[in-house]
Amino acid sequence: MTVMTSSSPLIIKGVSKQFTLPGRVIDALSDVSFDIRPGQVTGLIGADAAGKTTLMRLIAGLLTLDKGSINVLGMEVAEAPLGIQSVIGYMPQQFGLYQDLTVLENLRLYADLQGLAQAQRPERFEKLLAMSGLAPFGNRLAGNLSGGMKQKLGLACTLLKSPDLLLLDEPTVGVDPVSRRELWQIVYQAVEEQGMSVLLSTAYLDEAERCHDIKLLHEGRLLAQGPPQHFTRPLNNRTFLVSSRAPGGKRQLKNQMAAQPWVQDALILGDDIRILTREALQTPNEFLHHNTVAGQSKLHDLKIEAVEARFEDAFVDLLNQQTESAPQSDPPTLDTPEIIASEFDDRPAIEVDQLVCRFGDFVAVDHLSFKVQRGEIFGLLGANGAGKTTTFRMLCGLLPATEGHLQVAGLNLRHARAQARAKLGYMSQKFSLYGVMSVAQNLAFYSKVYGLKGKKRQQRMEWAIETFELQHLLKQPSRDLPLGFKQRLAMACALMHEPDILFLDEPTSGVDPMGRRDFWNKINALAEAGVTIMVTTHFMEEAEYCDRMAIMANGRIMALGTPAEIKQEAGHSVMEEAFIRIIEADKAAETKP
C-alpha cells in the first residue's frame, strides 16, 4: 500500500469515469482535479448528471477509476478501497436504515459493522442521540420516523466512529427547512469539535453558501472552485427586485421580464420578480432605460430595488454561459391550449371542509378547511410528517377520508371518486414510474391507464415526447434516468389525459435549480391556461410561486394566505425564516403545560 503524507484529507488528480449504456457511452467525469482543506465543509455542487454521485462513489472505493488517482487520508483508493471504507464516513442519497429496527437497534447494528468497541458505545450513542434530537425516540421503529428524523438517524449512524473524512451525498433532499437546519447543526458541530473534513453535495444552493469552499461540476468537468463569495462577487449591480402595479399579475410580469434580451434570469419571489441581468447596471434608472423602446415604457409602473447577489445567481449565470456557448435549438413550449380545463365556472376547483383522517388512534389530518380556485397555484407546506401527503392522497381519491366534506372538480369524493380521478393528474414524491420499463413503455402504459385510445393516444404520446424532450431516452429504463429526466417523465405521464387539476407532491425534491426553473416554467404556463395546481414542496422559494398557501403542523393548518400575508404574519421577509417561526411557535405551544 502506498501511503502519502499530505495536509489535505482528499486529493483528486485527473479523474475520469465512463459508463456504457445501450447505444451510447456517457462521460460521467472528465479529467477532474482538486483537493479539499482539512477541518472544513466543502460543497460539491452541480446540475443533474454533473457527476457528483459518481465522484462520491469513486472516493468511497465503490467504483473503479478509468483514469487518474484519488488519495484519501494518505491512501490510494485504487490500492486500498476496503481500507478507505473502514476509516471514512459515507452517507449516500438512500442511506440503508433498517425500517423494522428501532433507532437504538440501528445504531447497534452500524456500530457492529464499523467495529466500534463495546466500551465506547454508551457514551457515543448518548452524544449522537443528543446531537440529533433523537434521544426521546430510541425505541421507535425507524420506519415510523419522519423523513427528517430518518436523515438525522442516518447521519448519526455514519458518525459513530467519528471519521476524519465524511462524505454526504445530498443529505437534506426531501427534508423540511427545520430538519435541514438541524442537520447542518450536527455537521458543523462535528467539524468544530472533532476537526472533521466534510465533502457534501446538495441541490439546495442556499446550503452552498454555508460551505467554506465550493467545487462546481458541470457535465463531468470541474467548472469553477472557491469560497462562496468568489462566485457572487462578480455579480455586483446585476441583481434586482422588480414589481409592477399594472394588470396581469406576477406570472405575466415574470414572462415579460424573462423575454428581455438583457435579462439572464427571472424568478417569482412573492409579489416581486427577482432579476439577474447579463451586465452590471449601476442604478435602477439604467434598468428603466433598458426597459424603454422609442421613449415608450414596455412595462408600466415598475418599481426596482437592487438586492445582494446569492450563490444561486452565480450558479445560473455560469451554467447559462456554458449553455449559450454550445449550439442551441429552441426548446419546445408546453402546448397549453390542449390542457385548458374544459369547463369554467365560479365554483372552487377544490373544497375541503373539516377534513379528518385517522389511522387507529393516530390523527394524521385534523379538521382541515380550505378552498382552491380554478387556475390557482396553491401550496401545501409543512414539516415532515405534518399530514401533507395524506391530504393529497385523500384529495386524489386514493385514500378515504374519515370525516369531513371533500369536493374536487365539482364532484364529491365520497360518491364519485372514480369520476373525479379522471379529471386529476397526480405526481407523487417517488415518481410513480415503472423502473424496469423503458421511457416509451411508461408513456404507453399511462396513456392506456388514462383510457386514451387510437389516434388521440398516439397524439398525446408524441406530445409528451416532444414537450419534455425525451426523444433520445425512449429505450432507456426509467430507473436509469438522471433525476431531472425522471421528473420530466413523471410529469408527462401525469398530464397525459389533460387533467383539470394537477397534484404535485414534492415534485422537485433533489432536482437542481436549472431543472426546477424549467419545471416551474411549465407549471406557470399550465396555471395561466386555467389548470388548477396544488403542490407540496420543501423549497421555500418555490412556495413564493404560489398564489396562496397553507402551512401545516401535526395535521392542522397553522397559517393560510398569500406568500406576502404569511411572511407578514410571521414577522419575517424571508419565506424560509417565516416558515420556521410558524413551525417552532406551534412546537412551543405544544410543550407548554
C-alpha positions as CSV (number, residue, x, y, z in Angstrom):
1,M,0.0,0.0,0.0
2,T,1.3,3.5,-0.9
3,V,0.9,5.9,1.9
4,M,1.2,9.6,1.1
5,T,1.7,12.4,3.6
6,S,-0.3,15.5,2.9
7,S,-2.2,18.2,4.7
8,S,-5.2,17.5,2.5
9,P,-7.6,14.6,3.5
10,L,-8.6,14.3,-0.1
11,I,-6.5,14.8,-3.3
12,I,-8.1,14.1,-6.7
13,K,-5.9,14.1,-9.8
14,G,-7.1,13.8,-13.4
15,V,-10.1,11.6,-12.6
16,S,-12.2,10.2,-15.5
17,K,-15.0,7.7,-15.5
18,Q,-17.2,6.4,-18.3
19,F,-20.4,4.3,-18.3
20,T,-21.5,2.3,-21.2
21,L,-25.3,2.1,-21.8
22,P,-27.2,0.6,-24.7
23,G,-26.2,2.5,-27.8
24,R,-24.1,5.2,-26.1
25,V,-21.2,5.9,-23.8
26,I,-21.5,8.5,-21.0
27,D,-18.5,10.5,-19.8
28,A,-19.6,10.8,-16.2
29,L,-16.3,12.5,-15.2
30,S,-13.6,14.0,-17.4
31,D,-10.1,15.0,-16.0
32,V,-11.3,16.3,-12.6
33,S,-8.6,17.5,-10.2
34,F,-8.9,19.3,-6.9
35,D,-8.2,18.8,-3.2
36,I,-10.0,19.9,-0.1
37,R,-8.8,21.5,3.1
38,P,-8.9,19.7,6.5
39,G,-11.5,20.8,9.1
40,Q,-13.8,22.4,6.5
41,V,-17.1,21.8,4.8
42,T,-16.6,21.6,1.0
43,G,-19.6,21.8,-1.2
44,L,-19.8,19.6,-4.3
45,I,-22.3,21.4,-6.5
46,G,-23.7,20.8,-10.0
47,A,-26.8,20.2,-12.1
48,D,-28.3,16.7,-12.6
49,A,-25.8,14.3,-14.2
50,A,-22.9,16.6,-13.4
51,G,-21.0,13.6,-11.9
52,K,-21.4,14.4,-8.1
53,T,-22.6,11.0,-7.0
54,T,-20.2,9.2,-9.3
55,L,-17.3,11.1,-7.7
56,M,-18.6,10.4,-4.2
57,R,-18.7,6.6,-5.0
58,L,-15.2,6.7,-6.5
59,I,-13.8,8.4,-3.4
60,A,-15.5,5.8,-1.2
61,G,-14.0,3.0,-3.3
62,L,-17.4,1.7,-4.5
63,L,-16.5,2.3,-8.2
64,T,-13.2,1.8,-10.1
65,L,-11.4,4.6,-11.8
66,D,-10.8,4.7,-15.5
67,K,-8.0,7.3,-15.3
68,G,-6.4,9.4,-12.6
69,S,-5.9,8.9,-8.9
70,I,-7.7,9.6,-5.6
71,N,-5.8,9.8,-2.4
72,V,-7.9,9.7,0.8
73,L,-6.3,10.3,4.2
74,G,-2.9,9.3,2.7
75,M,-4.1,6.1,1.0
76,E,-4.6,5.5,-2.7
77,V,-8.2,4.4,-3.3
78,A,-7.2,2.1,-6.2
79,E,-4.9,0.2,-3.9
80,A,-6.9,0.1,-0.7
81,P,-10.7,0.5,-1.2
82,L,-11.6,-1.6,1.8
83,G,-9.2,0.2,4.0
84,I,-10.6,3.5,3.0
85,Q,-14.2,2.4,3.6
86,S,-13.2,1.4,7.1
87,V,-11.9,4.9,8.0
88,I,-14.3,7.3,6.2
89,G,-17.9,8.1,6.8
90,Y,-20.2,7.9,3.7
91,M,-23.9,8.7,3.7
92,P,-25.4,8.0,0.2
93,Q,-28.7,9.5,-1.0
94,Q,-30.6,6.4,0.0
95,F,-29.0,5.5,3.4
96,G,-29.7,1.9,4.4
97,L,-31.7,2.2,7.6
98,Y,-33.4,-0.9,8.7
99,Q,-37.1,0.1,8.9
100,D,-38.1,-2.8,11.2
101,L,-35.4,-2.0,13.8
102,T,-35.6,0.8,16.4
103,V,-33.4,3.8,16.5
104,L,-31.1,2.2,19.1
105,E,-31.1,-1.1,17.2
106,N,-30.0,0.7,14.0
107,L,-27.2,2.3,16.0
108,R,-26.1,-1.0,17.5
109,L,-26.1,-2.7,14.1
110,Y,-23.9,0.0,12.5
111,A,-21.7,0.0,15.5
112,D,-21.1,-3.7,14.8
113,L,-20.5,-3.1,11.1
114,Q,-18.0,-0.4,11.9
115,G,-16.3,-2.3,14.7
116,L,-17.0,0.3,17.4
117,A,-15.7,-1.1,20.7
118,Q,-18.5,-2.0,23.2
119,A,-16.9,0.2,25.9
120,Q,-17.2,3.3,23.7
121,R,-20.9,2.7,22.6
122,P,-22.9,4.1,25.6
123,E,-21.1,7.5,25.6
124,R,-21.1,7.7,21.7
125,F,-24.8,6.7,21.4
126,E,-25.8,9.3,24.1
127,K,-23.8,12.0,22.4
128,L,-25.2,11.3,18.9
129,L,-28.8,10.9,20.1
130,A,-28.5,14.3,21.9
131,M,-26.9,15.9,18.8
132,S,-29.7,14.6,16.5
133,G,-32.6,15.3,18.9
134,L,-33.5,11.5,18.7
135,A,-32.9,10.8,22.4
136,P,-36.7,10.6,23.2
137,F,-37.2,8.2,20.2
138,G,-34.7,5.4,20.9
139,N,-37.3,2.7,20.9
140,R,-39.3,3.9,17.9
141,L,-39.0,1.9,14.7
142,A,-37.0,3.6,12.0
143,G,-39.9,3.0,9.6
144,N,-42.1,5.2,11.8
145,L,-39.8,8.2,11.8
146,S,-40.5,11.3,9.7
147,G,-38.3,12.0,6.7
148,G,-36.2,14.5,8.7
149,M,-35.7,12.1,11.6
150,K,-34.6,9.3,9.3
151,Q,-32.0,11.5,7.8
152,K,-30.7,12.5,11.2
153,L,-30.6,8.9,12.2
154,G,-28.6,8.0,9.0
155,L,-26.2,10.8,9.8
156,A,-25.8,9.6,13.4
157,C,-25.0,6.0,12.1
158,T,-22.4,7.5,9.7
159,L,-20.7,9.4,12.5
160,L,-20.4,6.5,15.0
161,K,-16.6,6.2,14.6
162,S,-16.1,9.9,14.2
163,P,-14.4,9.7,10.8
164,D,-11.7,12.1,9.7
165,L,-13.4,12.4,6.3
166,L,-17.2,12.5,5.9
167,L,-18.9,12.2,2.5
168,L,-22.6,13.3,2.4
169,D,-24.4,12.8,-0.9
170,E,-27.4,15.2,-0.8
171,P,-28.3,14.5,2.9
172,T,-31.1,17.1,3.0
173,V,-33.1,16.0,0.0
174,G,-36.8,15.8,0.8
175,V,-36.2,17.3,4.3
176,D,-38.2,20.2,5.6
177,P,-36.4,23.5,6.5
178,V,-36.5,22.9,10.2
179,S,-34.9,19.5,9.9
180,R,-32.4,20.8,7.3
181,R,-31.2,23.4,9.8
182,E,-30.8,20.7,12.5
183,L,-28.8,18.5,10.1
184,W,-26.4,21.4,9.4
185,Q,-26.0,22.0,13.1
186,I,-25.0,18.3,13.5
187,V,-22.5,18.6,10.7
188,Y,-20.9,21.8,11.9
189,Q,-20.7,20.5,15.5
190,A,-18.7,17.5,14.2
191,V,-16.4,19.8,12.2
192,E,-15.8,22.2,15.1
193,E,-15.5,19.7,17.9
194,Q,-13.6,16.9,16.1
195,G,-11.8,18.8,13.2
196,M,-13.7,16.6,10.7
197,S,-13.4,17.3,7.0
198,V,-16.7,17.1,5.1
199,L,-17.4,16.8,1.3
200,L,-21.1,17.5,0.8
201,S,-23.3,17.6,-2.3
202,T,-26.6,19.4,-2.2
203,A,-29.4,20.6,-4.5
204,Y,-30.2,23.5,-2.2
205,L,-28.0,26.3,-3.3
206,D,-28.6,28.3,-0.1
207,E,-26.8,25.5,1.6
208,A,-23.8,26.0,-0.7
209,E,-23.4,29.5,0.9
210,R,-22.8,27.7,4.3
211,C,-19.8,25.8,2.9
212,H,-16.3,27.1,3.4
213,D,-15.3,26.1,-0.2
214,I,-17.2,25.0,-3.3
215,K,-16.4,22.7,-6.2
216,L,-18.7,23.3,-9.1
217,L,-19.1,20.4,-11.6
218,H,-20.8,20.6,-14.9
219,E,-21.2,17.7,-17.3
220,G,-18.4,15.8,-15.6
221,R,-15.9,18.6,-15.6
222,L,-14.7,21.0,-12.8
223,L,-16.1,24.3,-14.0
224,A,-15.1,26.5,-11.1
225,Q,-14.0,26.4,-7.4
226,G,-13.5,28.8,-4.5
227,P,-15.4,30.2,-1.4
228,P,-19.0,31.3,-2.0
229,Q,-18.0,35.0,-2.2
230,H,-15.6,34.1,-5.1
231,F,-18.7,33.2,-7.1
232,T,-21.0,36.1,-6.0
233,R,-18.5,39.0,-6.1
234,P,-18.6,39.4,-9.9
235,L,-22.4,39.8,-9.8
236,N,-22.4,43.3,-8.1
237,N,-25.1,45.5,-9.6
238,R,-26.7,42.6,-11.5
239,T,-29.4,41.5,-9.2
240,F,-32.7,43.4,-8.7
241,L,-36.3,43.0,-7.3
242,V,-38.9,44.3,-9.7
243,S,-42.6,44.7,-9.1
244,S,-45.4,46.4,-11.1
245,R,-48.9,47.7,-10.3
246,A,-50.0,47.1,-13.9
247,P,-52.7,44.4,-14.5
248,G,-51.7,40.9,-15.5
249,G,-50.2,39.5,-12.3
250,K,-46.7,38.3,-11.3
251,R,-46.6,35.4,-13.7
252,Q,-47.1,37.6,-16.7
253,L,-44.6,40.1,-15.4
254,K,-42.1,37.3,-14.9
255,N,-42.6,36.2,-18.5
256,Q,-42.2,39.7,-19.8
257,M,-39.0,40.3,-17.9
258,A,-37.6,36.9,-18.9
259,A,-38.2,37.8,-22.6
260,Q,-35.9,40.9,-22.3
261,P,-32.5,40.2,-24.1
262,W,-30.6,41.9,-21.3
263,V,-32.1,39.7,-18.5
264,Q,-30.2,36.5,-17.7
265,D,-32.7,35.0,-15.2
266,A,-36.1,35.9,-13.8
267,L,-37.8,34.3,-10.8
268,I,-41.1,34.9,-9.0
269,L,-40.4,35.9,-5.4
270,G,-43.7,36.5,-3.7
271,D,-45.3,39.6,-5.3
272,D,-41.9,40.6,-6.9
273,I,-39.7,39.3,-9.7
274,R,-36.0,38.6,-8.9
275,I,-33.9,39.6,-11.9
276,L,-30.3,38.7,-12.8
277,T,-29.1,41.0,-15.7
278,R,-26.5,40.0,-18.2
279,E,-24.3,43.0,-17.5
280,A,-23.9,45.3,-14.5
281,L,-26.3,48.2,-14.1
282,Q,-25.2,51.0,-11.9
283,T,-28.6,52.4,-11.0
284,P,-32.3,51.5,-11.1
285,N,-32.7,54.3,-13.7
286,E,-30.4,52.3,-16.0
287,F,-32.7,49.4,-15.5
288,L,-35.7,51.6,-16.6
289,H,-33.7,52.8,-19.6
290,H,-33.3,49.2,-20.8
291,N,-37.0,48.8,-20.4
292,T,-37.8,51.6,-22.8
293,V,-38.3,51.5,-26.6
294,A,-38.6,54.7,-28.6
295,G,-39.5,56.6,-25.5
296,Q,-42.3,54.3,-24.6
297,S,-42.1,52.1,-21.5
298,K,-42.7,48.4,-22.3
299,L,-43.9,47.8,-18.7
300,H,-45.9,50.3,-16.6
301,D,-45.3,51.4,-13.1
302,L,-42.2,49.4,-12.4
303,K,-40.6,49.5,-9.0
304,I,-36.9,48.4,-9.0
305,E,-34.7,47.7,-6.0
306,A,-31.1,46.5,-6.1
307,V,-30.5,43.4,-3.9
308,E,-27.5,41.4,-2.9
309,A,-26.3,38.5,-5.2
310,R,-26.7,34.9,-4.0
311,F,-24.7,31.8,-4.9
312,E,-27.7,30.6,-6.9
313,D,-27.4,33.6,-9.1
314,A,-23.8,32.7,-9.8
315,F,-24.7,29.1,-10.5
316,V,-27.3,30.1,-13.0
317,D,-25.0,32.6,-14.6
318,L,-22.2,30.2,-15.1
319,L,-24.4,27.4,-16.4
320,N,-26.2,29.7,-18.8
321,Q,-22.8,30.8,-20.2
322,Q,-22.0,27.1,-20.8
323,T,-25.3,26.6,-22.5
324,E,-25.1,29.7,-24.6
325,S,-21.7,28.8,-25.9
326,A,-23.0,25.5,-27.3
327,P,-25.2,25.2,-30.4
328,Q,-28.8,25.6,-29.4
329,S,-32.2,24.8,-30.8
330,D,-35.3,26.5,-29.4
331,P,-36.7,24.4,-26.5
332,P,-40.3,23.1,-27.0
333,T,-43.1,25.0,-25.3
334,L,-45.9,23.4,-23.3
335,D,-48.9,23.1,-25.6
336,T,-51.2,24.7,-23.0
337,P,-54.3,25.2,-25.2
338,E,-54.8,21.4,-25.2
339,I,-54.6,21.3,-21.4
340,I,-57.1,24.1,-20.6
341,A,-59.9,22.8,-18.3
342,S,-62.9,22.1,-20.4
343,E,-65.5,23.9,-18.2
344,F,-65.0,27.0,-16.2
345,D,-67.4,28.4,-13.6
346,D,-67.3,30.3,-10.3
347,R,-67.1,27.2,-8.2
348,P,-63.8,26.4,-6.5
349,A,-61.8,23.6,-8.1
350,I,-61.2,22.1,-4.6
351,E,-63.4,22.4,-1.5
352,V,-62.2,21.0,1.8
353,D,-64.4,21.3,5.0
354,Q,-63.5,19.8,8.4
355,L,-61.4,17.0,6.7
356,V,-60.2,14.3,9.1
357,C,-58.1,11.2,8.6
358,R,-57.3,8.7,11.3
359,F,-55.2,5.6,11.4
360,G,-56.3,3.9,14.5
361,D,-55.8,6.3,17.4
362,F,-53.4,8.5,15.3
363,V,-54.9,11.6,13.8
364,A,-52.9,12.3,10.6
365,V,-55.2,15.1,9.3
366,D,-57.2,17.1,11.9
367,H,-60.2,19.1,10.7
368,L,-58.7,20.9,7.6
369,S,-60.8,23.5,5.8
370,F,-59.7,25.5,2.7
371,K,-60.7,26.2,-0.9
372,V,-58.7,26.4,-4.1
373,Q,-59.9,28.4,-7.1
374,R,-59.7,27.3,-10.7
375,G,-56.3,28.3,-12.3
376,E,-54.8,28.9,-8.9
377,I,-51.4,27.6,-7.7
378,F,-52.0,26.5,-4.1
379,G,-49.1,25.3,-1.9
380,L,-49.4,22.9,1.0
381,L,-46.4,23.3,3.2
382,G,-45.3,21.7,6.4
383,A,-42.6,19.8,8.3
384,N,-42.0,16.1,7.5
385,G,-45.0,14.2,9.0
386,A,-47.3,17.2,9.0
387,G,-50.0,15.4,7.0
388,K,-49.4,16.9,3.6
389,T,-49.1,13.6,1.6
390,T,-52.1,12.1,3.5
391,T,-54.2,15.1,2.5
392,F,-53.0,14.8,-1.1
393,R,-54.0,11.1,-1.2
394,M,-57.5,11.9,0.1
395,L,-57.9,14.8,-2.5
396,C,-56.8,12.4,-5.3
397,G,-59.3,9.8,-4.2
398,L,-56.6,7.3,-3.3
399,L,-57.4,7.3,0.5
400,P,-60.9,7.6,2.0
401,A,-61.5,10.5,4.5
402,T,-62.5,9.5,8.0
403,E,-64.7,12.6,8.4
404,G,-65.5,15.9,6.5
405,H,-66.5,17.2,3.1
406,L,-64.3,16.8,0.1
407,Q,-65.2,18.1,-3.3
408,V,-62.8,18.1,-6.3
409,A,-63.6,19.3,-9.9
410,G,-67.2,19.7,-8.8
411,L,-67.5,16.1,-7.7
412,N,-68.0,14.8,-4.1
413,L,-65.2,12.3,-3.5
414,R,-67.5,10.2,-1.2
415,H,-69.8,9.4,-4.0
416,A,-67.9,9.9,-7.3
417,R,-64.3,9.0,-6.6
418,A,-63.7,7.3,-10.0
419,Q,-65.2,10.2,-12.0
420,A,-63.2,12.7,-10.1
421,R,-59.9,10.8,-10.6
422,A,-60.5,11.0,-14.4
423,K,-60.1,14.8,-14.1
424,L,-57.0,14.7,-11.9
425,G,-53.3,14.3,-12.5
426,Y,-51.0,13.2,-9.7
427,M,-47.2,13.3,-9.5
428,S,-46.0,11.6,-6.3
429,Q,-42.8,12.2,-4.3
430,K,-41.2,9.0,-5.6
431,F,-42.4,9.4,-9.2
432,S,-44.8,6.5,-9.9
433,L,-42.7,5.2,-12.7
434,Y,-42.0,1.5,-13.5
435,G,-38.2,1.3,-13.3
436,V,-37.8,-1.8,-15.4
437,M,-39.9,-0.4,-18.2
438,S,-38.4,2.0,-20.7
439,V,-39.4,5.6,-21.1
440,A,-41.6,4.7,-24.2
441,Q,-43.2,1.8,-22.3
442,N,-44.1,4.0,-19.3
443,L,-45.7,6.6,-21.6
444,A,-47.7,3.8,-23.4
445,F,-48.8,2.3,-20.1
446,Y,-50.0,5.6,-18.6
447,S,-51.8,6.6,-21.7
448,K,-53.7,3.3,-21.6
449,V,-54.4,3.6,-17.9
450,Y,-56.0,7.0,-18.5
451,G,-58.3,5.5,-21.2
452,L,-56.7,7.1,-24.2
453,K,-57.2,5.2,-27.5
454,G,-56.3,5.3,-31.2
455,K,-55.2,8.5,-32.8
456,K,-55.7,10.5,-29.6
457,R,-53.4,8.2,-27.6
458,Q,-50.7,8.4,-30.3
459,Q,-51.0,12.3,-30.4
460,R,-50.6,12.6,-26.6
461,M,-47.6,10.3,-26.5
462,E,-46.0,12.3,-29.3
463,W,-46.8,15.5,-27.4
464,A,-45.2,14.1,-24.2
465,I,-42.0,13.0,-26.0
466,E,-41.6,16.4,-27.8
467,T,-42.6,18.7,-24.9
468,F,-40.4,17.0,-22.3
469,E,-37.5,16.3,-24.8
470,L,-37.4,12.6,-24.2
471,Q,-36.6,11.5,-27.8
472,H,-33.1,10.2,-27.1
473,L,-34.2,8.3,-24.0
474,L,-37.1,6.3,-25.3
475,K,-35.4,2.9,-24.9
476,Q,-33.7,3.6,-21.6
477,P,-35.2,2.0,-18.4
478,S,-36.7,4.8,-16.3
479,R,-34.7,3.6,-13.2
480,D,-31.5,4.6,-15.0
481,L,-32.6,8.1,-15.9
482,P,-31.0,11.2,-14.2
483,L,-33.3,12.6,-11.6
484,G,-34.3,15.6,-13.7
485,F,-35.4,13.3,-16.6
486,K,-37.3,11.1,-14.2
487,Q,-39.2,14.2,-13.1
488,R,-39.9,15.1,-16.8
489,L,-41.2,11.7,-17.5
490,A,-43.4,11.6,-14.4
491,M,-44.9,15.0,-15.2
492,A,-45.6,13.9,-18.8
493,C,-47.4,10.8,-17.5
494,A,-49.5,12.9,-15.1
495,L,-50.5,15.3,-17.9
496,M,-51.2,12.6,-20.5
497,H,-55.0,12.8,-20.1
498,E,-55.2,16.7,-19.9
499,P,-56.4,16.9,-16.3
500,D,-58.3,19.9,-14.9
501,I,-56.4,19.7,-11.6
502,L,-52.8,18.7,-11.1
503,F,-51.5,17.5,-7.7
504,L,-47.7,17.7,-7.3
505,D,-46.2,16.1,-4.2
506,E,-42.7,17.4,-3.7
507,P,-42.1,17.3,-7.4
508,T,-38.7,19.0,-7.4
509,S,-37.1,17.2,-4.4
510,G,-33.4,16.7,-5.3
511,V,-33.7,18.4,-8.7
512,D,-31.1,21.1,-9.5
513,P,-32.0,24.8,-9.9
514,M,-32.0,24.7,-13.7
515,G,-34.3,21.7,-13.7
516,R,-36.6,23.4,-11.1
517,R,-36.7,26.6,-13.3
518,D,-37.7,24.5,-16.4
519,F,-40.3,22.7,-14.3
520,W,-41.9,25.8,-12.9
521,N,-42.0,27.5,-16.3
522,K,-44.2,24.6,-17.3
523,I,-46.3,24.8,-14.1
524,N,-46.8,28.6,-14.6
525,A,-47.9,28.1,-18.2
526,L,-50.5,25.5,-17.1
527,A,-51.9,27.8,-14.4
528,E,-52.1,30.7,-17.0
529,A,-54.1,28.3,-19.2
530,G,-56.6,27.6,-16.4
531,V,-55.3,24.3,-14.9
532,T,-55.5,24.2,-11.1
533,I,-52.2,23.3,-9.4
534,M,-51.8,22.0,-5.9
535,V,-48.2,21.5,-4.7
536,T,-46.2,20.5,-1.7
537,T,-42.5,21.5,-1.5
538,H,-39.7,21.9,0.9
539,F,-38.0,24.6,-1.2
540,M,-39.4,27.7,0.4
541,E,-38.5,29.9,-2.5
542,E,-40.8,27.7,-4.7
543,A,-43.6,28.4,-2.2
544,E,-43.3,32.0,-3.5
545,Y,-44.7,30.9,-6.9
546,C,-48.0,30.0,-5.2
547,D,-50.9,32.3,-5.3
548,R,-51.9,31.2,-1.8
549,M,-50.6,28.5,0.6
550,A,-51.3,26.7,3.8
551,I,-48.7,25.8,6.4
552,M,-49.4,22.5,8.3
553,A,-48.2,21.1,11.5
554,N,-49.5,17.9,13.2
555,G,-52.3,17.6,10.7
556,R,-53.6,21.1,11.3
557,I,-53.3,24.4,9.4
558,M,-51.2,26.9,11.2
559,A,-51.3,29.7,8.6
560,L,-53.3,30.3,5.4
561,G,-52.9,33.2,2.9
562,T,-50.7,34.6,0.1
563,P,-46.9,34.4,0.5
564,A,-46.9,38.1,1.5
565,E,-49.6,37.6,4.1
566,I,-47.8,34.5,5.5
567,K,-44.5,36.4,5.8
568,Q,-46.2,39.4,7.4
569,E,-47.9,37.2,9.9
570,A,-44.7,35.5,10.9
571,G,-42.8,38.8,11.0
572,H,-40.0,38.0,8.6
573,S,-39.4,38.9,4.9
574,V,-37.8,35.6,4.0
575,M,-40.1,32.7,3.5
576,E,-37.9,30.0,5.0
577,E,-37.5,32.0,8.2
578,A,-41.2,32.7,8.3
579,F,-41.9,29.0,7.9
580,I,-39.5,28.1,10.7
581,R,-41.0,30.7,13.0
582,I,-44.5,29.3,12.4
583,I,-43.5,25.7,13.0
584,E,-41.4,26.5,16.1
585,A,-44.2,28.6,17.5
586,D,-46.5,25.5,17.2
587,K,-43.9,23.3,18.9
588,A,-43.6,25.8,21.7
589,A,-47.3,25.9,22.2
590,E,-47.5,22.1,22.4
591,T,-44.8,21.9,25.1
592,K,-46.5,24.4,27.4
593,P,-48.1,22.7,30.4
